[in-house]
Amino acid sequence: MKKPKSIVLFSGGLDSRITLKIMQEQTIPLAVFFKLPFGAGCGDSDKNIRKFCKQQNIKLKIFDCTKGKLLQEYLDTIRKPKHQRGSAMNPCIDCKSFIFKKAGEYAKKKKIKILASGEVLGQRPMSQMKKSMNAIEEHSNLQGKIVRPLSAKLLQETEGEKSKLVDRNKFLKIQGRQRTEQIQLAEHYNLTYPTPSGGCILCEKFLKNRFKQILKRKLNKKSVKFLSIGRHFIIENSWIIIGRNENENKILERTRIGKLIIPSFSAPSARYFGKIKKSKVIELIKAYSKQEPIETRKKFEEFRL
């Protein structure tokens, strides 16, 4: 496979798949996928992303931000964003800036001059308006360097277009949330694509307080997975998670971190972190067992995240 001449930030969704094909017509693209701990974009799986790139004969680079140094850098970005959050805990501009900055550093290291994104002007209210796009470019030190082929003709000419590394005339002027044009392009390129689902759980309003409290704690690749499952409580400065169903109980039981309680009676399993007495955790578990009336849970609800 020949050396890539461009990088395309790839989520696996419709827009990024079309962007890869558009860039493939002009250059040799490298798809760069950021695996984030809380999900993002179309929610496509690693397996599907690898499969698509293989089918299209496109090299793939994955930045795994669910573990190690990248996870800690990403969590720091989420904890202390420089720009405003959305209606939940989602700091979309800072999140995008983190991704672009890392991709830009990688492009510089590999001496790749074109960095492209499948963003569509006006599609997302926080991160895909002109003002926020400019802020992301500035925050990631990529002013004038991000090519957005789907909306390029509605945006200022980039350095890559000015220097004729890519042909602006072959780009598009799509804007807004409607995806009629993208669907037509998918048919033109004979592309399949996943139905948008899942997405970033930081955007979930009902999880705002949970994230606000748990992000204050030290997290790793195992504990961060708990944030999207179970019932969460902070009692005596200890973090307790109890399962809501059989599947969540199994996740809690097989993840070896913290302390585990599997009750001998019919009730949810629990993982907890901190110095709380085991007897108090068992009391909480009992309150959420099927045998207990809902009224017995009331004294714990004030501690629930």
C-alpha positions, 0 to 999 in steps of 0.5 A: 500500500502506498504512503498516505498523502492525507489524513481523514478523521473517521468515525465510521458514519455516513459523512466520514465514509463519503469524505474518505471516498471524496479524498480517495479520488484526489489523494491517498487517504489514511483513516484515523479513528479515535476510540473514546471512553464515552462513545461519539459519532455514529457509535460504529464498532472497531470491527466495522470500521476495520472491515470498511477500511479493508474493503475500500483499501484504505489504511487505518490508524486507531487512537485508543483513548479508553486506556493509558496515557491517552485516557488520562489526557482525555479525562483531563480535557473533559474535567476542565474544558476551556469552552462551554459545555452543552446542556449536559457534561459534554464539552464538544468544542474541547473534545473536538479540539483534543481529537484534531490536535492529536491528529495534527501532531500525528500528521506532522510526524508523518509529514502529511500535509492534508487533514480532512474531516467529515463535518457538515456546516450547521449539522451540530449546534455546538461543534459544527457552526462557523464560530465553533469550527474556528475555535476548534482550529485555533485551540488545536493549532490548526488554523486554516489547515482542516479541509472539510470536503462536504461543506468546503465551498461554504467555508474559507479556503484552506492552505491545502486548497490554496497550494493545490494539494487538493482541488476545491472545485471537487468539494461540496457545499452541504449544510444543515441537518438533512442528509439527503445529499449524503444519502445520494452520494452513498448510493453513488459510491455504493456505500453501506453505512450504520444507522446513527445510534448510541453516541456520546453519553456525556450528552445525556442530561440524566447522567450529568450529576453522575459524571460531575461527581465521578469525574472528580475521582481517579479513573482507569480503563476498567472503572471508566466503563462503569459510568454507563451502567448500573445505579450509582451512589456516593455514600460516605465518600465511597462510590457504589455501583449496583446492577439493574439487570442480569447483564449489568450484574455480569459486567460488575462481577467480571471486572476485577477492580474495587470490591465485589459483593454477590449476594446469596439472596435474590438481589443485584451484585455490587462493586464499590470503591472506598472505606464504607463498611460492607454491611452498609453496601449489603443494606443498599443491595437489599433495598434494591432487591425484588423482594423489598417494597419501593418505599425502603429505597427512599433513604438511599435516593438522596445519595444516588447519582 
